[in-house]
């Protein structure tokens, strides 16, 4: 059985170490200039665990993004299994995928109460396949917002997206916590924190080039095609120089 790793996503802006922090500059990486065109889909990036499900002849196996096997009864394996069950219960992932013939790879993000400090406020685990997120957690304002920026300079595009990120609110946090909290303002002084404390800041965006996003393909083929064509990239809140909190890492 082949297990395909999920590579780290790159930033659409060149990153450099500035004052001890690895941050974005205003130099747009031309490989990803499409994020400012009508081909781009901007999807919420969740702060969870990137986990990989392989279903072979109806039997599931669990893996980390780097291809390390997880036992169902281990702590992380058990959380993942519970997240898949919740996804099935919510019609996010279903019997069609679990009962397919041959070996099928599925990639997604696991979030829950004790994953990365439980930022989203939910009291259960849930695993979101990336296809689901691309279709259901896209920011609807993005296509209209970027129309005027396509002809702008690299610096103008950087300032444009930097300003958006300063006030960007999480769709996922609002889904679970909007009616339970008093939301706090989100601006350049807001670090990514817990929804339960009123923090609705979004961790970031994953950009897909819709010209290469073929939802009909098996997951592994779709993912490999996106990376091969430089058709996927990411920006996190903490990649900007103005961010005042702890950085996530690469």
VEXDREN-2710 file (C-alpha; in Angstrom, 1 decimal):
% VEXDREN-2710
k/r/px/py/pz
1/UNK/0.0/0.0/0.0
2/UNK/1.4/3.4/-1.0
3/UNK/1.2/6.2/1.6
4/UNK/1.7/9.7/0.2
5/UNK/3.1/12.4/2.4
6/UNK/1.6/15.8/2.5
7/UNK/4.3/18.4/1.9
8/UNK/4.5/21.7/3.8
9/UNK/2.8/24.5/2.0
10/UNK/4.8/27.5/0.9
11/UNK/4.0/31.2/1.2
12/UNK/3.0/33.3/-1.8
13/UNK/5.3/36.0/-0.5
14/UNK/9.1/35.4/-0.1
15/UNK/10.0/35.0/3.6
16/UNK/13.1/36.2/5.3
17/UNK/14.5/36.4/8.8
18/UNK/14.0/40.0/10.0
19/UNK/14.8/40.9/13.6
20/UNK/14.9/37.3/14.6
21/UNK/11.6/36.4/13.0
22/UNK/10.9/34.5/9.8
23/UNK/8.3/36.7/8.1
24/UNK/6.9/37.6/4.7
25/UNK/8.4/40.4/2.7
26/UNK/6.5/42.4/0.0
27/UNK/8.2/40.3/-2.7
28/UNK/5.5/38.2/-4.4
29/UNK/6.7/34.7/-5.5
30/UNK/5.6/34.7/-9.1
31/UNK/4.8/31.0/-8.9
32/UNK/1.8/32.0/-6.8
33/UNK/0.8/35.2/-8.5
34/UNK/-2.5/33.5/-9.4
35/UNK/-3.8/34.1/-5.9
36/UNK/-4.7/37.7/-7.1
37/UNK/-6.7/36.4/-10.1
38/UNK/-10.1/34.9/-10.6
39/UNK/-8.6/31.4/-10.4
40/UNK/-8.0/31.7/-6.6
41/UNK/-10.0/30.2/-3.9
42/UNK/-9.2/31.5/-0.4
43/UNK/-10.0/28.9/2.3
44/UNK/-9.7/29.1/6.1
45/UNK/-6.5/27.4/7.3
46/UNK/-7.4/25.6/10.5
47/UNK/-4.9/25.3/13.4
48/UNK/-5.2/21.5/14.0
49/UNK/-3.3/18.3/13.2
50/UNK/-2.8/17.4/9.5
51/UNK/-3.8/13.7/9.5
52/UNK/-4.1/11.2/6.7
53/UNK/-6.6/8.4/6.4
54/UNK/-6.0/5.4/4.0
55/UNK/-8.9/3.1/3.3
56/UNK/-7.9/-0.2/1.6
57/UNK/-10.7/-2.6/0.8
58/UNK/-12.9/-0.9/3.4
59/UNK/-10.2/-1.1/6.2
60/UNK/-9.0/2.2/7.5
61/UNK/-5.4/3.0/8.6
62/UNK/-4.2/6.3/10.2
63/UNK/-1.1/8.2/9.4
64/UNK/0.6/11.5/10.2
65/UNK/1.3/14.0/7.4
66/UNK/4.8/12.5/7.2
67/UNK/3.6/8.9/6.8
68/UNK/4.1/7.7/10.3
69/UNK/1.5/5.1/11.2
70/UNK/-0.9/5.8/14.2
71/UNK/-2.4/3.0/16.3
72/UNK/-6.2/3.4/16.8
73/UNK/-5.8/2.9/20.5
74/UNK/-3.0/5.5/20.9
75/UNK/-4.0/9.0/22.2
76/UNK/-3.7/10.6/18.8
77/UNK/-5.1/7.6/16.9
78/UNK/-8.1/7.6/19.2
79/UNK/-8.7/11.3/18.7
80/UNK/-8.4/10.8/15.0
81/UNK/-10.9/7.9/15.0
82/UNK/-13.4/10.0/17.0
83/UNK/-12.9/12.9/14.6
84/UNK/-13.7/10.6/11.6
85/UNK/-16.8/9.3/13.4
86/UNK/-18.0/12.9/14.0
87/UNK/-17.3/13.7/10.3
88/UNK/-19.5/10.8/9.3
89/UNK/-22.2/11.8/11.7
90/UNK/-22.2/15.3/10.2
91/UNK/-22.2/14.1/6.6
92/UNK/-18.8/15.5/6.0
93/UNK/-17.3/12.1/5.2
94/UNK/-19.3/9.0/4.4
95/UNK/-19.8/5.4/3.6
96/UNK/-19.0/6.0/0.0
97/UNK/-15.4/6.8/0.9
98/UNK/-15.0/4.2/3.6
99/UNK/-16.4/1.3/1.4
100/UNK/-14.4/2.1/-1.8
101/UNK/-12.4/-0.7/-3.5
102/UNK/-8.6/-0.6/-3.6
103/UNK/-6.5/1.9/-1.6
104/UNK/-7.7/5.4/-1.2
105/UNK/-5.9/8.3/0.5
106/UNK/-7.7/11.1/2.3
107/UNK/-6.1/14.2/3.8
108/UNK/-7.6/16.5/6.3
109/UNK/-7.3/18.6/9.5
110/UNK/-8.3/17.3/12.9
111/UNK/-9.5/19.9/15.4
112/UNK/-10.8/19.4/18.9
113/UNK/-10.7/20.5/22.6
114/UNK/-7.1/19.7/23.4
115/UNK/-5.5/20.2/19.9
116/UNK/-3.4/23.3/19.8
117/UNK/-5.1/24.6/23.0
118/UNK/-8.6/24.1/21.6
119/UNK/-8.8/27.4/19.8
120/UNK/-12.2/26.7/18.1
121/UNK/-14.1/26.1/21.3
122/UNK/-15.7/22.8/20.4
123/UNK/-16.1/20.0/23.0
124/UNK/-15.5/17.2/20.5
125/UNK/-13.0/16.1/17.8
126/UNK/-13.8/16.5/14.2
127/UNK/-11.7/15.7/11.1
128/UNK/-12.3/17.9/8.0
129/UNK/-11.1/16.5/4.7
130/UNK/-9.4/19.2/2.7
131/UNK/-11.9/18.8/-0.1
132/UNK/-14.7/19.6/2.3
133/UNK/-12.9/22.7/3.5
134/UNK/-12.2/23.9/0.0
135/UNK/-15.9/23.7/-0.7
136/UNK/-17.3/24.9/2.6
137/UNK/-14.8/27.1/4.4
138/UNK/-13.9/29.5/1.5
139/UNK/-14.0/33.2/2.1
140/UNK/-16.7/34.6/-0.2
141/UNK/-15.3/38.1/-0.1
142/UNK/-12.0/37.1/-1.8
143/UNK/-13.0/36.9/-5.5
144/UNK/-14.5/40.4/-5.4
145/UNK/-11.8/41.9/-3.2
146/UNK/-8.9/41.0/-5.4
147/UNK/-10.4/42.2/-8.7
148/UNK/-8.7/45.6/-8.4
149/UNK/-5.4/44.2/-7.2
150/UNK/-4.5/42.0/-10.2
151/UNK/-2.6/44.8/-11.9
152/UNK/-1.1/46.2/-8.7
153/UNK/2.6/46.1/-7.8
154/UNK/4.0/43.4/-5.5
155/UNK/4.2/45.9/-2.7
156/UNK/0.6/47.0/-3.2
157/UNK/-0.6/43.4/-3.1
158/UNK/1.3/42.7/0.0
159/UNK/-0.2/45.7/1.8
160/UNK/-3.6/44.8/0.6
161/UNK/-3.5/41.3/2.0
162/UNK/-1.7/42.4/5.1
163/UNK/-4.6/44.7/5.9
164/UNK/-7.1/41.9/5.3
165/UNK/-5.3/39.6/7.7
166/UNK/-5.2/42.2/10.5
167/UNK/-9.0/42.0/10.8
168/UNK/-9.6/38.5/9.4
169/UNK/-12.1/36.5/11.5
170/UNK/-12.4/32.7/11.6
171/UNK/-15.4/31.1/10.0
172/UNK/-14.8/28.0/12.1
173/UNK/-14.7/29.9/15.4
174/UNK/-17.9/31.7/14.5
175/UNK/-19.6/28.5/13.6
176/UNK/-19.1/27.0/17.0
177/UNK/-18.9/30.0/19.3
178/UNK/-20.7/33.0/17.8
179/UNK/-23.8/32.7/20.0
180/UNK/-21.8/31.8/23.2
181/UNK/-19.3/34.6/23.6
182/UNK/-18.9/38.3/23.4
183/UNK/-16.5/38.7/20.4
184/UNK/-13.5/40.9/20.9
185/UNK/-12.1/43.3/18.2
186/UNK/-9.7/41.7/15.7
187/UNK/-6.8/43.9/14.6
188/UNK/-3.0/43.9/14.2
189/UNK/-2.6/43.6/18.0
190/UNK/-4.7/40.4/18.2
191/UNK/-2.8/37.2/18.5
192/UNK/-4.4/33.9/17.4
193/UNK/-6.2/32.7/20.6
194/UNK/-9.2/30.8/22.0
195/UNK/-12.7/31.4/20.7
196/UNK/-14.0/30.7/24.2
197/UNK/-12.2/33.9/25.4
198/UNK/-13.8/36.0/22.7
199/UNK/-10.9/35.7/20.3
200/UNK/-12.2/35.2/16.7
201/UNK/-9.0/35.8/14.9
202/UNK/-8.4/33.5/11.9
203/UNK/-5.1/31.6/11.8
204/UNK/-4.7/32.0/8.1
205/UNK/-5.7/31.1/4.5
206/UNK/-4.9/28.2/2.2
207/UNK/-5.1/29.3/-1.5
208/UNK/-6.1/26.9/-4.2
209/UNK/-5.8/27.5/-7.9
210/UNK/-9.2/26.4/-9.1
211/UNK/-7.8/25.7/-12.6
212/UNK/-6.0/22.7/-11.1
213/UNK/-8.4/21.7/-8.3
214/UNK/-10.1/18.6/-9.7
215/UNK/-12.5/17.4/-7.0
216/UNK/-13.2/14.2/-9.1
217/UNK/-9.7/12.9/-8.6
218/UNK/-8.6/10.5/-5.8
219/UNK/-7.1/12.6/-3.0
220/UNK/-3.5/11.6/-3.5
221/UNK/-3.7/12.4/-7.2
222/UNK/-5.4/15.7/-6.5
223/UNK/-2.8/16.8/-3.9
224/UNK/0.2/15.7/-6.0
225/UNK/-1.2/17.7/-8.9
226/UNK/-1.7/20.8/-6.8
227/UNK/1.9/20.7/-5.6
228/UNK/3.3/19.8/-9.1
229/UNK/1.6/22.9/-10.6
230/UNK/2.3/25.3/-7.7
231/UNK/-1.4/25.5/-7.3
232/UNK/-1.6/25.6/-3.5
233/UNK/0.0/27.9/-0.9
234/UNK/-0.7/29.3/2.5
235/UNK/-0.5/32.5/4.6
236/UNK/-0.7/32.5/8.3
237/UNK/-1.4/35.5/10.6
238/UNK/2.0/35.0/12.3
239/UNK/3.9/35.3/9.0
240/UNK/3.4/39.1/9.0
241/UNK/6.0/41.4/10.7
242/UNK/3.3/43.2/12.6
243/UNK/2.2/40.0/14.4
244/UNK/3.0/40.2/18.1
245/UNK/2.4/36.7/19.4
246/UNK/4.5/33.5/19.2
247/UNK/5.2/32.3/15.8
248/UNK/3.9/28.9/14.6
249/UNK/7.1/27.9/12.9
250/UNK/7.8/27.2/9.2
END
